Amino acid sequence: MTPPILVSACLVGLCSRYDGESRTNPACLHALTGRLWVPLCPEQLGGLPTPRPAADICGGDGDDVFVGAAHVITKKGVDVTASFVRGARQCEQVAQMLDIRQAFLKARSPSCAVTGVVGVTAALLRRRGLALVEF
């Protein structure tokens, strides 16, 4: 059996974004057709509420967060780094338990971005060898 794909929950229509909305992505849904997939929101898994203040990585990218060189800060100035790291580790744990090897992640997200400023979860999953696709 083919391992499932981890997918950012907001891409498949779940209202998990910081603003309480979803960002359903038709191309992502099409790529998932006929496949087994697991929707997750790292920020929710990290204990953050929905909706929640928008946040950005300051001082680097997701890799820098894991070495303490960067932090995730909300638009209101609150440091939510620990929640982002906790959520990334929860996603990693699910991926390990289910032998997941690929993730479809949300672009321009402080958790999930694969290009530009790489998100916290994307950085950890990439380090663990998952193939990452950004939508």
N, C-alpha and C positions, 0 to 999 in steps of 0.2 A: 504494500500500500504506500502511496506517495504521502510524505509528511504534509501536514497542513501548512498554510501560509499565515503568518502573523500580519494583521492589518490594522492600521490606525482606525479606531472606531468611528471617528467623524467622517471618514471617506465612504463608509457604507451606510450612512444615514442615521447613526446614533447621535443624539444631542449631547456631545461630550466636549465640544470646543469651550474655550474660556468664556465665550459670550452665551453659552447655553444652546447654541445652534449646532447644526450638522453642516458638513461640507461634502455632501454626496458627490462622488466623482464617477461619472458614467464610464470613463476609460478604465478606472480601477475595477468597477463592478464587472465590466466586460472581461477583463483579464482574470477575474476570479471565477467566471462561469465554469461550472463543472468541476471545480476544485473544492477541497475542504479548507476552510479558513477560520481563524480565531480573531475576533475583533477585541482590541484592547486600547485603553487610553492610559498612557503612563502617568499623566498628571492626576487622574482620578485614583489610580492604583497607589500613587504616592501620598494620598490623603487629602488632596486639594478639592475644594467644593466646585460644583458647577451650578451657576456661573461663578467665575473668579476673575480677579484683575488680570489683565494681560501682563505678560512677563517677557523679558529678553535676557539673553546671556550677555554679561558685561565682562570685558577683559579677555575675551578669547572665544573658544567654541566648546562643544561638548567634551572633547578630549581634555581641554584645559580645566574643565570643571572637576574631573576626576583626580587631577593632581593638585587641586586647590588654587590654581592660578586664575580661575574665573568663577563667577557666581551668577546665579539666576535671580534677577531682581524684578519685582512687579513695577508697574507704572506708578504705584503709590510709594515706592521705595522700600518695600518689604523683601527681605532675603528669603527666597523659597528654594534655595539650592538643595537642602536636605530632602525636601519632598520630591524634587525632580530626580535626584539620585535614587531615592527609595523606589520610585515608580519605574525607573530604568531597570533596576535590579529585579523587580517583580516581573517585568516583561522578559528579562533574561531567564529567570527561573521557569516561567511558563514555556519558553522556547526550548529549554533543556529537557523539561519533563515530557514534552510532546515531540521531541526530535525535529523541531522546526529549523529549517535551513534558509528560509527566505522570508523577507518582510516587505510589505507594501506600506510606505510611510508618507505622511502629509508634508508637503513642501512648506517652507517658510515657518516652521514650527520650532520653538526652542527645545522641544522634546524630540521631534521626529525628522527635522530637515536633514537631507542627505547631501545637498549641495549648498554653496554659500557658507553661512555660519552653521556648521553641523550641529544638530541637536544632541542633547544628553543621551537619550535612549539610542538614537542612531549611532552615536560614537561607541557605545558599549556593545551593541549588537554587531557592529562592524568588527570590533576587536575580537568578538567571539566567532567570527567567520561566517556570519549570515550574509547572504546576497541581499542587498538593499535596492529597492525600486522606489523612486519618488513620484508621487502624484500630486 
